[in-house]
């Protein structure tokens, strides 16, 4: 039986997940990332109670999901490359948990 190191196994899983369908499947559709953010006087990013205008607050689904980057300039595409920089994502975010299971 072939044994992969944890790092190698992580890279294999990450490469599989970066396929668009697999990557999208990681999301729990909580909508937490779709609420407006603001900076406090210390530079900390705070999530407001104001949702994106396209977020259905009951289903937590984006009403324009396929076109979200074209119709909302502030919508950020979450990728394995930019996720570590997006420290405003909640710790409960499935993408963050996927990339850092220790969280």
N, C-alpha and C positions, 0 to 999 in steps of 0.2 A: 504494500500500500504506500502510495506517495504521500508524504507529509509536507505541507506548505507552511512556511513560517507565517506568523500572524501578519507581518507587514506585507508579505507576498499575497496572502489570501485577501487582505484588505484591498490591495491594488487590483486584484482580479475582480472582486466584487464591485469596486468603484468603476472599473472599466465597463462592466456589464450594466451598471446602473446609469452610466452616462448615455446609454442608448435612450433616446427621448422618451419612449413609452415606459421603460423601466424607471427612469428618473422621475417622471411625473407620478408614477404609481407610489412612490415613497411618501408623497404629500398626504397628510391626513385631512386636508380641506377644512382646517379650523378657521381660516380667514384672519388669523392674528396678524399676519404680515400686511394685510390690506387696510389697516387703520392708520390714519395720519400720525406722523411723528413730529415732535418738537424738541428743541434743545433747551435744557434748563440753564441757569446762569453758570453752572460748573461744566457745561459741555456734555452732560449726560443726555442721551437720547431717551425721551419718554414717549410712550404710546398713548395717544389720546383716545377718547371714546367716539371720535368722528371717523366713520368708515369711508372708504373710497366710494365715489358716487356710483360705481358699477357693482359694488358688492351687495348681494342680496343678504341682508342681515339675518334672515331666518334660516335660509339653507346654507349660508356662508359660501355660496357659489358666485363666481364672477359672471355677470351677465354678458360680457363681451370677451370671454376668455380667449378664443382663437385670435382675436384682433387686439388684445389688451395693450400690446406694445405700440401699436399704431394710434390708438385712440386716447391713451393716457400716458403722457410723457414721463410721469413720475413712477410708472410701473417698472420694477427692476426684475430682470430675469435671474432667477436663482440658479447658480451652477456650482459644481464642485470647486471651481477656481475662485469664484468671488465670495462664496459662503463664509470662509474664515474672516473676511473683512467686515461682514455684516453683523456686527456685535449687537445690533438692536433687535435681531430676531429673538423671540422668546426661547428660553432654554427648553421648553416643551416642543419646539419645532422638530418635526420628524426628520427634516434634512440635517439639522444640527446633530440630532441624536444618531443619525446614520453615519455621519462623518466623524463623530466623537462619541462613541458608545459609553464612555465613562461619565458623561454628563447626566 
